[in-house]
């Protein structure tokens, strides 16, 4: 059921040159379910050579043809969604329905960028002399090195891959070793759609070794990274030393502002679904709930009522809402954060315990009256944990929402148009969604500010990071 994963270099699946592999663990039962090839520097050299040759082909492929190949890949993905979803659940743990939704969403992302390939326009600037023409021309930046995490094995790869291909770039993807097989299925969909050899390359291995080799390499012209803020800062610094274009989608600690005039029932239902998706292992997960004191107790109880209905189980079981966390490291960390918060005065409203038996299963947990001194109020939990605190005045809510150096996503619920307009001005986040969950669709920008990174991986802005802008000004003589 679960395939061993090889490297994909120059249009071929192959073992690492030294035949080294890493084990892949099923987080639901902690068993080894397969292996993934571990790339060495020699393998990376092959990928770099292939990507350089692939770029020469792909940049000269008409945008209309690139678009059609991408559309075929999207169709392949849709046709294989059930099989890919099962692979993803086995290696990542998320419920099967969420894995299938991610697969179908990846196909939508490919289709969006297939359209962007046809819309990478330049422009003509009105001249200052009648016999002069000034053209602004866009060209693909070159070979891309992309680094992707395990929490969304397709979603995180497909954004970078699709934008690069739409622009005419080739790419080397450093995939996630914890969840290697589902990204490999994505690449297979492109392979079967007819992408020329060398245009896409997929490698796995020790993240630091791969990044430290690829980022400074002169063949690579553009870096895209999704992951933690500390690692992102290191990679951005390394890229800066070599003047490489960079997109950074880093960590967050998303605030949720609940005002006294909010539709509390709708807010609780929507926000709980968003919070506990993928066991809370989501960079944009709503986490710090900043709630108007007038409705604090009522809304906290609404959250508890919603969370009580969630089923925690193996992602392959029907009706599962929350699967296991990905590995022991995050599993132990969330327990440590909960214990620390309670020790410092937080009150446990629901959950708080790990499930007995094998697997990294954690109860969905709600804490209220969490002091700012608790580690979880400043460090992203990245797990199934809601933190609730009250506020008395609008300014107090904004101050807490903007207290941390992160600025990825933020959420709010209010029936007041005045409040909603003010939030758009005052919240320091790359993405703010009010009165519904409206993030992470292909046509909208996706990215943060401050310590949450820079650049966008969605919307029409995304492809710009994969293009160079040239001025061509011509005088007729």
N, C-alpha and C positions, 0 to 999 in steps of 0.2 A: 504493500500500500504506500509506503514512504520511500521515495527514490534517493539513492546516494547522489550527491551533487558534485559535478566536475567544474572546472574552469571553462569559460567560453572565450576563446581567443582566435581571432582571424576566421570567424565563421565556423569553428569546430569546437565540440565539447572534448575536453582532454583532461587527463590527470595532471597533477603537478609534476614537474620534471623529476623531482626527487621522490615522488609518490607519497609524500606526507599528507595525512588527513587529520581532521579534527572530528570529535564525536558530536552528534546532535542529540539533545535530550528532549524528551516529551515532558513538559512541565506539569502535566496532569498526573503522571505516575513516576516521574524521575527515572524512567528507563531510557537506555540508549536506543534510538530508533534508526540511526543511519550515520553517515559520515559526510564531510564536505572537504574538498581538496584545499590544501593550504599552500598558497602561492609563495614562492621564493623570489628573490631579486631577478633571477634568470627568467622566471615566468613573467614578471613585470616588464622586463625588457622586450619579450615577445609581444606583449600587449601594447606597449608603446610603439613598436615598429608597425604593428598591424593597424593601430589607430591612426598613425601618420599617413599610411597608405590609404586607409579608408576615408580619411578626410579629403584627400585629393580627388577621390571618386565622388563622394557625397556632396561636396561644395559645388561641383559642376553638374549635379543632377537637378533638373528643373524643379522648382517648388511644387508644381502640379503633380509631378511624379512622386516626390517625397510625400506629399499629402495622401496620395492614393495608397502608397505602401503602408503608411501609418493607419489609415482607415481599415485596411485589411487586417493589420495586427489587432486592432480593437475588436473587429468581428471575431477573429480567432479566440481572443480572450473571453468574449461573451459565450461562445460555443463551448468553452472548456471550464466555465465558471464553477460548476459543481465539483469537478475533480480537483481544481486548484484550491477551492475553499477547504476541502477536506485535508489536503496537504498542509495548508496554512494553520488549521486548527490543531493538527497533530504536533507541529513544531513550535507554534506560538501560544496556543492555549485558548484563544478567543472563541466565543460561541460560533457555531457553524454559520448561523444567519449573518453575523457580523462579518465573517470571513468572506461570504459570498457577496455581501454588499460592498466590501472593499474591492473585490475583484471586478464587479460591474462598474463601480466608481472609477477604477483605473481605466477601464475601456472608455468611459466618458471623458476622462482627462486626455487620453490619446486623441480622441475625436476633436476635442477643443483645440489642441495644439496643431492638429492636422489642418484645421482652418486657419490658425495663426501663421502657418507656413505660407499661406497665400496673401497674408495681410502685413508682411514685414516690409512696409512701405518706406521709401525715402521721400524726398520732396524737392521741388524746384523753388529756389528763393528769387523773388523779383530782383533783377539786376539794377545797378546804378548807371549802367551804360547800355545803349540799345543793342550793341553787338557782343554782349557778354551773356553767358548762361552759367548759372551757379547751381550745381546739383549736390544734394545731400544723399549719399549712397550708403546702404547698410550691407555688411558682409559678415559671414560667420567668423567667430573669433578663433576657432581652431579646435584642437583636441581638448576635451573636457575631462577632468578627474572629479568624480562624484562619490561622496561618502554617505552611506545611508544606515539608519538604525533598524532595530528588530521590531519595534512596536507596531509599525504598519509596513510589513515587508514588501507589499506592492505599491501602496500609496506614496511612500517616500521615494522609491526608485522611479516610479512612472512620471512624477512631476519633472525631475531633472532630465530623465531620458527623453521625454517627449519635447520639452523645450529645446534641448540640444539638437535633436533631429530636425525639428521644425525650422531651426535657424540655419541648418546645413552643417552642423558640427558633428564630429565623431566623438565617442565617449568611452572612457574606462570607468566602470562602476565597481567600487569596493563595496560588495554586498555584506549583509549581516551574517556572521557565522552562526548565531543562535537560530536563525530562521532562513536557511539558504535555499531551500527547494522551491518555495513559492516565487521568489524573484527569478529563479532559473526558468520557471514556467512562463513568466512574462517575457523573458528574452527569447524563449523558444517560439512564442507567438510572433515576435518580430522576425525571427529567422525564417519561419514558415511563410511570412508575408513577402519575403524577397528582399530584405535589407542586404545590401552588398557586404561581403566579408570585410572585416576590419572596422566597420562603422560602429558596431557595438562590441564591447569586450567586458566580461564579468569576471572578477577575481575575488577571492576570499583569503583571509590570513590574519596575522597580528596587525591590528589597526595602526598602531604607532609606526611599525616598520613600513607598512605600505604608504601611509601618508607622508612620512619623512623622506621617502624615495620619490614618490610621484610629484608632490607639490613643487619641489625645486627643479624638477627635470625640465630642460628647455623645450621638450616636445609639448608639454602641457601648458595651455594658455589660460585656462579658466578653472576655478575651483568652486564646487558647491558642496556644502556640508550641512547635515542635520544631526544635532546631538546636543550634548551638554554645553553650558556656557564656558566652563573652564577649558574644555578641550577645544571648543570653537575659537577661543581667544588665542590659544597656542597655534592653531592652524592658520588663523587669519594673520598672525604675526609672521609666520613662516612664509605665507604667500606674499605678504607685503615686502619682505626682503627681496623678492624676485619680481615685484610689480605685476602680480597676477590678478586678473579679475576675480572677485569673490562674491558669493552669495552665502549668507550665514543664517540658518533658521535654528535658533538655540532655545534654551529652556525658558520656562515661564512659571508663574504662580498666580493663576488667573483669579481676580476678584469677581464676586457676584454681588451687585448692589440691589437689595430688595427694599423698595420704598413703601410707605404705609398705604399708598393708593394702588399698589400692584394687584393684579389678579393672582392671588396667592395659590389657588388650586392649580391653575395652568402653569404658573412658575415652578411649583414643586414638581409637577409631573415632567415637564420638559427638562428641567435642570438635573433631575436625578438620572434620567436617561442619558444625558450628555456626560454627567460625572462618572458614571460607572461603566460606560462603554469601555471595552478592552481592559476591564478591571482597574480603571482609573489611570492606566499607563498611556496617557495622551498629553502631548505638550500643551495643548490648549484646554485641558480639563478644567472646568470650574472648581475651585478649591476653597478660597477664602470667602465665606458668605458673610457679607456685611449687611445687617438687617436692621431696619427701623425698629426702635424699641417698642413702639406701639403695637407692632405685630410680631415681635421677636418670638415669644412663646408659641403663638399660634403657628407661625411658619415653620419653626423648628419641629413642631409636632406633625405638620404636613409632610415634612421631609421624612420623618420616622415612618409615617404611615405608608409612604411610597416605597421606602427601602425595604420594609417588611415583606413586600410582595416579590422581591427579587430572589431568583433561584441561583444558588452558587453550586456549580457542578462541572463535570467534564464537558468541554465545549461541544463534544459530539452527541451529548444527550439532548433529546428534544426538550424544548422549553427553557434551556439554560440562558440566564441573563448575564452571569458573571463566571468566567472561567478562571483558571489559575493565573497567578503572576508568572512572569517568564522564567525567573531563576531565584535561587536561594538568596542572592545578595539583596535584591529589592524586597523580597519576602521578609527577611530579617530586619531590614531597615524600616519598613512600615510599622512593624511591631515595636521597634525601639522608639520611633517617633510618637506613637500612641502612648506608650508607657511614660515617656518624658513629659508629654503634655499633661497627663493625669497627675503625675507627681507634682507638677507646677501649678495645679489648681483647676485644670479643665474638667468638665463633667461629661461622663460617658452617657450618651442618649441611646445609642444602639451599636451592637457589634463589638468590635475591639479584640476579637480572638481569631486565632488561626484554627482551621478545621483539622480534626484528627485524621491520621492516616497519611498515605503517600500523596505527593503533589503539593504545589505551593498555593494552596487555597486559603484566602483571607476573607473573613466576613466584611461586608460593606459596613463602614463605621462612620458614626456621626458624633462629633464632640462639640460642646457649646461652652461659652464663657472661657474660651481659650486665651490665656495670657500671651501678650506679644513676646514674652521671654521664652516661650516654648519653641523648640527648634523647628517644628513644623510650620510655624507662622512666618518663618523667613527662608526656610529651605524647602524646595519643591518636594512634596511627598512622593509623587509619581506612583500612586497606588489608590486603592478604594477608600479614601478618607475625605470627609467633609469637615470643615472647621467653621464654627459659627461664633460671631461676636455681634453685639448690638451697637447702634449709633443713635445719637440724639439730633444731630443737625447735618444738613447737606455737606457743609464744609468738612465736618469730621469724617464723613463717609469718603469723600474725595481724598482727604489726606491719607487715610488708611489704604485706599485703592492704589495710590501712587507712592506708597512708602518704600517699596522695594525697588531695586535697580532694574528689575525686569519690566518688559512692556510688550508681551506677545498678544494675549487675548484678554478681553474683559466682557462681562455680561451684566445686564441690568434689566429690571422690571419696574415700570411705573406707567400709570395711565395719564400722567401730566405731560402735555406737549412741551411746556416750559422746561420741565426737568429733563426730558429727553434731549432737547436741544442743548441744554447746558452740559450734559454729559458728553456730548460729541465734542465740545470745546475743551472740557476739563480733564477727561480721562487720558492718561498717557499710555496708550497701547497702540500697536499696529492694527489691531482689529477690535472693534466693539460691536456687539450685537444686542439689540434692545427689544424685549418683549417676544423674542423667538430665538431659536438656534439657527443662525444664518451664516455659519462659517464653513470653510473647507470645501467649496465647490469650484470647479475648474475656472469659471469665468470671473471669479472674484480674486482680488489680491490676497496673498497669504504670506505674512511675514511680520516681524516685530521691530521694535525700536529699543534703544538703550542696550542693556545687557542681553536682550533677547535676539540681537542680531540685526541684520540689514539686508535689503533686497527683498524681492517678492518671488514666490514660487507659484503664483496663480494670476489669473487675469491677463490683460494685454501687456501689463508691465513685465511679466516673467520672461518673455522671449528677449527683451532688450539686453539682459545680462549676458546673452550668448551672441550678441552682435557687436561689431565695431562700426563706428560712424565715420565716414570719410567725406570730405569736401572735395568736389571736382569742379573747378571753375575754369571756363573756356572762353577765350576771346576769338571771334571770327576775324580772320585777316585776309 
